Every structure is written in structure tokens, then in C-alpha cells.
Amino acid sequence: MCGIAGIIDKNESKLSDTIIDILSLIQHRGPDATGIAFYDRDDQQQEKSLRLSLTDSKARLKLNDIINEYGGQVSKESSEINKNFSFLDMKLKLAEENISGLHKAINQTEALYVHSIGKKCRVYKDSGTAVELCKNHQIEEKSASHGIGHVRMATESAEDINAAHPFVSPFYSDLTIVHNGQLTNYFNLRRELESKGAIFKTMNDSEAASHLISYRMKENGGDLEDALHYSLEKLDGIFCIIAASSDQMGFVKDKMGVKPLLVFEKDGVILMGSEQIEFTPIFEDIYAREMEPSEVKVWSI
């Protein structure tokens, strides 16, 4: 069991705090790891944000070489250390067309794993609770328009930071996903995606869903709704997925409809989540609608 959340807010607000409050209310669904992703409103920002984990300090020099190879320049850098992982948070001067290539090249190095890269998107994830996530990371946000979150109960894959959600893929670096459920065709799906160039960094089935949806978006020109309908046909098992890019956000629910997913809209705010209680930091008294099996819906930002 895991818990997922999504919010679109057309009003000026600091969404990272709101998402943390939301996830704290469903922490019982997943105490092993917590993660958030949000997208800044600022269209004038030219530098790219890169967040990644390192499991070996020797890979730091390799990272510099990779960034230089793709014409990137580091303008700002900070680091954090937690248990067996180090985190790097960088600001890069990098051409837009080189984002995907740099993302893939970094992930090809065993000890490096990109958590987010791009102009608007930032991902923060770690083992433990939402409160611990805030303690362990300096969450930097100006004003975000939308975001997603996840609390994880580890089942089959490793209980470590890289197996936490949200997930991103070099196929479409702007996309983030969170997932509640279990995919029964993981290994077949993984082989198919690896044949298309996917690099798997974990054994988490949600990573396969991320690659699948991202690959479809790369092929269809960034159409999230089409990609979610595609995932409905390609993924086997029980699942609810919330996915976001810089200009779209939506969900897909599997054909059996086993896992809960609720949606509520009011006053320019759209909320998605596993339980109605997680909406109460924004609206105290509401009645959210349960999504139907096979339902897909996408909003433009």
C-alpha cells in the first residue's frame, strides 16, 4: 500500500509546503519513503536545475566530465549527505536540447542517478516520513503551479532513496510520476523498454511505468493524455498513476479499479489523492469523487 497526491493551484502559493502537509495526513499508507515534485511558475528562468544522488564519491569527477561533454556549466551547487547517499543540487547553464542526453548519460554511470532535471521541475525524495524529508533537504521553491507527491510502503524492491517516488525518465525528462499499485508484467515490460534504450536504476515497477509513459510522450510530441491511455493498455496489474509535466497533469486508473483515487475541484484548485483526508489542508469540508476503473483525465496548466 502506498499513497499518492496531486495538486494544481491557479492561485499564487507555495505548493511544496502544501504537498508536505497532504502527505503527512496519509503517512500511514507508506512510512518507508516520501517524495514530492513541483513545477515553478517562472517562465523567465533560464538555468536548469539538476538534482541527483551519488552512492560513490569517486563518481563526482565523472559527473563533471559528463556535464562538460554536453556543454553544461555549473553556476551553483550544494550538497547533502544522508545515510548511504549523497545528494547534489546544481544550477546549470545548459541548452534545452541537451537535457535529455545529459540525463541519460548521467544515469549510465552506476553510482549516479538523476532525480530531476529541467527548467521548472524539482524532485525531492528520501527514506522516511514527510517531516524527515523537510529536515534532510533544503526545499527550494519560488512559486509552483502544480505538483505531485508519494508516500511509500516498500514491497518487492529495495527500501532506498532511488526506489522512492516520484520517478523521471530520460525519454521525457520533464515528466514525473507517482504510482500506487503493483504491475504484474514488470519483467516483460522492462525487456521491451530496455530494447528502446531505457536505463533501469532500480527494480521498482514504478520506474518501468515512468519509462513507458515518457517514451510514449517522446514519440507523440508530449501528449500526456495519449500516453496515459497507452499505459492503460500496456500495463498489467492494479495501479493508479498521477503524472505531471510543466504544462499538463493527469491520472490513469487501471481497468479493475482496485486502488482508490479521488478528485476534487474548487476555486481554481484541483486535488487528486488516495484518501479524502489529504485534501483537508486546503478545504476542510468536502466530498471528493472516486474515479472510475479505466478512467483517464488530463488538465492543461
N, C-alpha and C positions, 0 to 999 in steps of 0.2 A: 504494500500500500504506500502510495506517495500522495502529495498534494500539489496542485498547480494553481496558478493565478495569472490573470492578465488584466491590464487596465489601460484604457485610452482616456485622456483628460484634455479636453479642449481649452480648459482654463489654465492660467499660469499656476504651477505648483511644483513642489519638489517631490517627484514621484518615488525616488529611491526610499525616502522615509516612509511613504505610504505603503509601498510594497513590503517593506520590512515589517510594518505593523500588521499587514494582512497575513503574512507568513507565520508570524508569531502566534496567531489565533488557530492555525492548523498544524502547529509543530508536532502534535500528537500523531499526525499521519506520516511523519518522517523525521526522526531526530538525528539521523546519521550525517546528513549534509544539507546545506541550504545554499541557494544561488538566486541571483537576480540579473536581469539585463534591462537596460533602458536606453532610449534614443533621445538625444538632445534636440531641442527645437532650433538651435542656432545654425542657420544656413550659411553664415559668413565664415565659419571655422574652416580653415584650410589645412591645418595639420591633422594628421591621422593619429588615432590612439591605438596603441598596441599593448595588450595585457597577455602575459604568458607565464607558465610555470616551468621551473627547472628542477630536475632531480639530480643533476651533477654540475657542480660549479665550473668544471672544465668546459662545459658547453657554452659558457658565456662568450669566450673568444670566437667560437664558431658562429654564434649569433651575430656578432659584429660583421664578420665576413659575409654572411648571407644578406644582411641589410645593405651593405655596401654594393654587393653584386646586383641588387635590384634598384640601385640609385637612391637609396634612402639615406637621410641624415637625421641623427638623433638630436633633438633640440632640448629635451628634458627627460630626466629619468629618475625613478625612485624604486626602492626595493623593499620587500617584506619577507620575513622568514617565519615559517610555521611548520613545526614537526619535521617531516622529511622533505618538505617542499620549500623552494624559494620562489618568490613572485617578482616579476619585473613589470613595471608600468612605465611606458615610454610615450613620448610625443615625437612623431616623425614627420619630416618633410619628405613626402612620397607621392609620386604620380598616381592618380586614381587607377590607371590601367595596370599598375604593378601590384595592387593589393592582393589579388588572388594568387599570383605567382609567388609573392613573398610568403603568404600564408602557407601555401603548400610546401615551399622549400624549408620553412622553419619546422613544420610537422614531420618532415622527412628525417630530421635529426632526432634520435631516440629520446634524448634527455630533455627535449623542448616540446612544449605543447601550447599552441595558441588558444587562449580563452576568448579573446575578441580582438578584432582589428577593423578599423574604418574611421570615417569622419564623425559619425553620430553615435555609434553603438559602443556600449561599455558593459562588460560582464564581470561580475564579482561572485565567486563561489568558493566554498570551503567546507571542510568537515565540521560537523556540529550544528548548532542552532542559529537562528537569525540574530540573536543577541551576540553570539560569538563571532558571527560574520562581521558585524559592525565593529567589534573590538579589534579584530585581527586585520582589518583593511580600512584604509582611508578612502571612503567612497566619495568620489569627485563627481558632482553634478551641478550644472548651472540651472537649467530648467528643462525637464523632459516632457515630451508629448505622450509617450506611451511606454509600457514596459511589461515584462513577464517575470514570474518567479516560481520557485520549486522547493519543496522540502522532500527529502529522500529517505526512504527506508531501504537499505541495501538488501538485495535478494541474491541474485546469482553472480553479479560482477563484483569487482573489488570495492572495498569501502575506502576510497581515497579521493583526493580532490579532483583528479582528472575524470573520474567517473561521475562526478556531480553534474547537475544541470545548472544553467542552460548549455546546450551544445551548439557549436558552429561548424561549418564545413568550408574548405577552400573552393568548393564548386560555386558557392554563392556566399561570400564572406559576410554580407550584410544581414543574412538571415540567422535568427536564433530560435531555438525550440525548447519547450519543456514537455514532458510526457509522463502520463500516469498509465501503467498497464504492463503488459508483457507480450512480446512478439514471439510467435511460435515458429516463424520461418527465418530466424536470425541468420543462421549459417548459410543458407541458400542466398539470402539477400546480400550478405557480406561478400560472398564469392562474386556475385553479379556486379556489385558496386566496385570491388577491387579491380575487376576486369575493365572498368571505366576509368580507373585511376584513383579511386578513393584510398586514403591512407587512414587506417584504423589505429587509434591510440589507446583504446580500451576494449574490454569485452562487453560493454554496456549496449544492450539492444537499442537504446535511445539514440546512440551515436549513428547506428545504421539508418534510423528514421531521418536524422538530420542530413546525412549524405544523400538519401533518396530524394527528399523534398528539395534540397539545394540543387542537386543535379537537374531535376526537372525544371527548376526556375532558371538555371543557366541555359537550358535548351529552349525554353518558351519565352525568353525575354523578360523574366521577372514577374510572371503572373502567378501570384500566390494561390488564388482560388483554384486555378487549374492544377497546380502542384498538390494541393490538399486532396482534391478529387482523385488525382492519380495515386496518391498514397493510400487512399481508401481501398483501391483495387489491388495494390501491390503488397500491403501489409496484412499478415495473418495474425490473429490473436485478439486480445482485448486492449483497447487503447483510447485515450483522449489526448490530443496534442494541441497545444496552443503555440502558434508560430508568429513571428514578427519580423518585419524588415523596416527600413527607415520610413517607408510610405504606406505600409499595409500591416494589418494584423488580423488574425482569424483563428479558427479552430476546426478540427475534424474529430468526429466521434465514430467509433467502429460500428460495424453492422449489427452486432449483438446488443450494443448499448449497455454493457455491464458496468463500466466505470462512470461515476457521476460527473456531470459538467453542467453548471448553471450559468445563466447570463442575465444581467440586469442593466437597463439603460435609463438614465435620468439626468437632466440638467447638463448636457454636454459630456457626461461621463459614461463610459461603457465598462462594465465589470464582468470578468469571467473567472470561474473558480470551481473547486471541488465541493465546497460547503458554503451554505448561505452565511454562516457566521463570519466568514472572512471579509464580507462586504461591509460589516458594521463600523469599521473605522471611517467610512465615507458617508454611509447612510444608516442610521440607527434602526429604522423600522421599514423593512422592505419584504417583498415576496418575489424571489427570483424564479425564472423559468428554467425548467430542466430541458436540456437539449435532447432531441430525438436520436435514435440509432441512425447511423449513416448521414447525419446532418453535417453540413459544411457551411460556414459563413465567414465572410471576409469584409473588413471595413477599410476604407481608404483614409489615410491620415492627412 
